[in-house]
């Protein structure tokens, strides 16, 4: 899925076609595009991925998410940015997130 999203600058939202449930501290992401018969996979997120997914509110961009992740997991911001971009790229490629609507002035 190519949307031209800048994963550090463009806020993302969970796709409306995904059901997310937190189980034992981690997120399970289940695509439900055409009903249960069409499920291709269930995506599981570890602690870091779960935190990134939780922060996807359509307002925070990847830079802000990386800053928050760096504080939560006690890593430097450049390392957090790499992890955030990799995870968001995987979510975007799988259709589990979408670009948030553009807000004038942002």
Secondary structure, DSSP 8 states (H G I E B T S, - for coil): ------TTTS-EEE-TTEEEEEETTEEEEEE-TT-GGG---EEEE-HHHHHHHHT-BSS--HHHHHHHHHHHHT--HHHHHHHHHHHHHHHHHTTSEEE----TT-
